[in-house]
Amino acid sequence: MRKYHILIVIIIFLIPGCKSNKTPEQLKVIFYQNKDKLDLFANILQKDAKLDSIFSHRTEEQGFTFADIKQTYPSIYNLLVSAGITEASSHRSIFPRKWYFLKTNWPNEYPIYLSYDPIDSIRTAKGYYDKDEVSNETWGLADHWLMFRLVKYKPYKQ
């Protein structure tokens, strides 16, 4: 009987620690809770003309690192980590602007990504929603941000 009591106590303590998958609405709440941190990240790096691009990389010893951000902008690095960002990359488009892709560790069955584009579009408008033929979903979050859930890579059509 004592074994069952110990097992029940262990289960009670483990259940709240388990990460359950979040619904899209819950994921949006997580985004808006971290929006100030993410905006600060994007605004500072957009203004840095010397920083051409960022790419994160993973090592078993260090976890993930943004070599150029961790050293040059340690406070931004800490903001990203505290917001649940596990990977990041930036890209230049044809125009002189940088846009960012951020992978989160937010609990979901599929990876959740954020994208920042300095030019607002229909896709970044709050309330925008799209689901493609392989079930990838995109939500507009406003102010240059969108969130997407990557279910499956779809073939690129030319």
N, C-alpha and C positions, 0 to 999 in steps of 0.2 A: 504494500500500500504506500509506503514511504517513497518508493521509486516513482510511482505515479504522481505524487505531489511535487517531487523535484522536476519531473518532466513537464508538468503543467506550468510551474513557475518559469522554467526555461522558455517554453513556448510563449508565455505572456510577455517576457522581456524581448524576445526575438521578433515578434510580429511588428511592433512599431518601428523597428529598425530596418525592415525590408523596404526596398524602394518599389513602390507600385507604379505602374504606368500611368502617366498623366493624360488627361483628355486635352484636346486642342485648347479649350478655354482655360484650363489650368496652366498649360504651357504659356499662353499669352500673359497670364498673371505673373508668371516667373519673369517673362521678358520685361513687363512694365515695372516690376520691382527692381530690375537691373538696368533699366533704360538710361538713367543718368550716367552710370559707369560706362556703358557702351557708347553713348553719345560723346562723352569726354574722350574716349579712345579714338573714335573716328575723327573728331574735330582737331585734336592735336596732331594726329598723323597726316590729315589732309593738308595742314599748314606747313608741314616739314618738306621743303622742296628737295632736301638732300636725300631723304629716305625714298628710294625708288619703289621697293616692294618688301613685303615681309612673307616669310614662310616659316611655319613651325615644323619642328621635327621631333621625333620620339626616340628616346634612348631608354634602355631598361634601367640604367642606374639613376637617371635624372627625371624620368617621366617625360613630359613634353617641355620644350624650350622654344622661345622665340629669341634666337641669339641676338638679333639686332634690336629688339625691343627691351629685353631683360637688362641689357647693359646701358642702353641709351635712355630708356624711359622706365626705370624700375617701378614707379608708381602705377603706370599703365599696365605693366605686366601683372602686378598684384591685383589691379582692378579686374583684369580678364580672368584670373584664377578665381577670384571671389565671386565672379558672375557665372562660373561654371563653364568657361570656355576651355576646351581641350586642344583645339587646333585652330590655326588662323592662316589666311593667305590674303594677299592683296594683288590686284591686277590693274594695269593701266589699260584704258580703252584708247580708241583712236584720238579722242579728245584728251587734253591734259587733265585727266581726273583719275583718281584711284577709287576702286571699289573693293569691298572686303567680303570674304566668306569666313564665317566662324562656326566651328563645330562645337556643340554643347555636350555636356554630360547629363542633361536633363532627362529624367526617367520617362522612357517611351519604348515601345516595342521596336521602333525603327529610329535611326539617328535623326536628331533634330539639328538643323543648321539655321543660322541667321545670315542675312546678306544686307550690306549697307551700300547703297548707290547714291552718290551725291546729287544725282538728278532724279527727283521724284518722278515716278511713272504710275501708270494705272495699277501695276502689280504691287507697288508699295503703299497704295491708298488704303486707309483703314477700312476694313470690311471686305476687301478684295479676297476672293477665294477661287481656287482652281484645283481640279483633280484631273490628272492626265490618264492616258490609256493604261498605264502600268500601276496606277493608284498612288503615285507621288502627289503630295498635296502642298499647296502654297497658300499662305495667309498674309495679306497686307497688314502692316502694323502702324503705318503712317510715319511721317518724318524721316523718309528715306530708308526705312527698314522693312524687311519681309522675313518670314519664317517659313521653312519648308521641311517636310518630312520625306526622307529618301527611303522609299520602299524598294525600288529596283532601278538600276540604271537603264535608261531606255536608249535604243540605238539612235544615233544621230542621223537625221535624214538630210541629204543635200538637195 
